[in-house]
Amino acid sequence: MTKFLLILHVLVAIVAIGPVTVAASRFPAEARRALADPGDPGAVSSVRQLHRICVTYAFVGAAVPVFGFGTASSMGALGSAWLIASIVLTALAAVALGGLILPRQAAIVTALYAPPAERDPLPGREATVRLAMFTGIFNILWAVVTILMIVRPGSTTGA
């Protein structure tokens, strides 16, 4: 059962977290392009699509810690320091995505799709720079979690 849970945990992590990190990383640059020319339907559509990818895979990504807890429980590793650190970092990544990245992306998408007559001033470059910073933090958190999962203290792989 442990191997099955581990396989699910790793597969969901790859399939869900990978697309979120890539789409979230591309979003600020695409948003700058769309905000510079809100009349460009391709640029605006690209921003919306990247946001959809982030939202969709964020929900799918919620399964990663679920399978992770199942795997850790079956391995008897729930009290391990490396696992607790991974859980804390995963929670911080979830807060960054759900509380900082997705709402800012949604605000930019909403601003771009508002009718020109009803549109507030479009977000400026500072909004996309800040979004890029939060996205970088999110990506670093996941990178550290991945490293902890591969090179965990007390690993029996001998690596």
C-alpha positions in Angstrom: 0.0 0.0 0.0 2.9 2.4 0.8 4.3 2.0 -2.7 0.9 2.7 -4.3 0.4 5.8 -2.2 3.9 7.0 -2.9 3.3 6.5 -6.7 0.1 8.5 -6.5 1.8 11.2 -4.4 4.7 11.6 -6.9 2.4 11.4 -10.0 0.0 14.0 -8.7 2.9 16.2 -7.6 4.4 16.1 -11.1 1.1 16.4 -13.0 -0.4 19.2 -10.8 2.5 21.2 -9.3 4.5 21.4 -12.5 1.8 23.1 -14.6 1.1 25.6 -11.8 4.7 26.6 -11.4 5.1 27.0 -15.2 1.8 28.9 -15.8 2.3 31.1 -12.7 5.8 31.9 -13.8 4.7 32.9 -17.3 1.7 34.9 -16.1 3.5 38.2 -15.0 5.3 38.6 -18.4 2.2 37.8 -20.4 0.2 40.2 -18.1 2.7 43.0 -18.8 2.3 42.4 -22.5 -1.5 42.4 -22.3 -1.6 45.4 -20.0 0.6 47.3 -22.5 -1.9 46.6 -25.3 -5.3 45.6 -23.8 -6.7 45.6 -27.4 -4.5 42.6 -28.4 -6.9 39.7 -28.0 -4.1 37.1 -28.2 -2.3 38.6 -25.3 -5.4 39.0 -23.2 -6.6 35.5 -24.0 -3.1 34.1 -23.0 -3.3 35.8 -19.6 -6.8 34.4 -19.0 -5.7 30.9 -20.1 -2.7 31.0 -17.8 -4.9 32.0 -14.9 -7.3 29.1 -15.6 -4.4 26.7 -15.7 -3.2 28.0 -12.3 -6.7 27.7 -10.7 -7.5 24.3 -12.1 -4.2 22.7 -11.2 -4.2 24.4 -7.8 -7.3 22.3 -7.0 -5.8 19.2 -8.4 -2.6 19.9 -6.5 -4.6 19.7 -3.2 -4.3 15.9 -3.6 -0.5 16.1 -3.3 -0.5 16.6 0.5 -3.4 14.1 0.9 -1.5 11.3 -0.7 1.7 12.6 1.1 0.0 12.2 4.5 -1.2 8.8 3.5 2.3 7.8 2.4 4.0 9.2 5.4 1.5 7.6 7.7 2.0 4.1 6.2 5.8 4.6 6.4 5.6 5.7 10.1 7.4 9.0 9.2 4.8 11.5 10.4 7.0 12.7 13.3 10.1 13.1 11.2 11.6 16.6 11.2 12.1 16.6 7.4 8.5 15.7 6.9 7.3 18.4 9.3 9.4 20.9 7.5 8.0 19.8 4.2 4.4 20.1 5.5 5.1 23.7 6.8 6.7 24.7 3.5 3.8 23.1 1.5 1.3 25.0 3.6 3.3 28.3 3.0 3.3 27.5 -0.8 -0.5 26.9 -0.6 -1.0 30.3 1.2 1.2 32.0 -1.4 -0.8 30.5 -4.3 -4.2 30.9 -2.8 -3.8 34.1 -1.0 -1.2 36.1 -3.0 -0.9 34.8 -6.5 -4.4 33.7 -7.7 -6.2 36.8 -6.4 -3.7 39.1 -8.1 -4.0 37.1 -11.3 -7.8 37.3 -11.1 -7.7 41.1 -10.6 -5.5 41.5 -13.7 -7.8 39.2 -15.8 -10.9 41.0 -14.5 -9.4 44.4 -15.4 -8.4 43.2 -18.9 -11.9 41.9 -19.6 -13.8 44.8 -18.2 -15.5 46.9 -20.9 -13.3 49.9 -21.7 -16.0 52.4 -20.5 -16.3 50.6 -17.1 -12.6 49.8 -16.7 -10.7 51.2 -13.8 -7.2 52.2 -14.5 -5.3 49.0 -15.5 -2.8 47.6 -13.0 0.7 49.0 -13.6 4.0 47.3 -13.9 4.4 47.2 -10.2 1.5 44.8 -9.9 3.2 42.4 -12.2 6.6 42.8 -10.6 5.1 42.0 -7.2 3.2 39.0 -8.7 6.4 37.7 -10.2 8.1 38.0 -6.7 5.3 36.0 -5.1 5.5 33.4 -7.8 9.2 33.1 -7.4 8.7 32.5 -3.6 6.0 29.9 -4.4 8.4 28.1 -6.8 11.3 28.2 -4.4 9.1 26.7 -1.7 8.2 23.8 -4.0 11.8 23.4 -5.0 12.8 23.1 -1.3 10.0 20.6 -0.6 11.1 18.5 -3.6 14.7 18.5 -2.4 13.5 17.4 1.1 11.5 14.6 -0.5 14.5 13.4 -2.5 17.3 13.9 0.0 15.5 13.4 3.2 17.5 12.9 6.4 17.6 9.3 7.4 17.0 8.1 3.9 17.7 4.4 3.4 18.8 5.0 -0.2 22.4 5.7 0.9 22.5 8.8 -1.4 
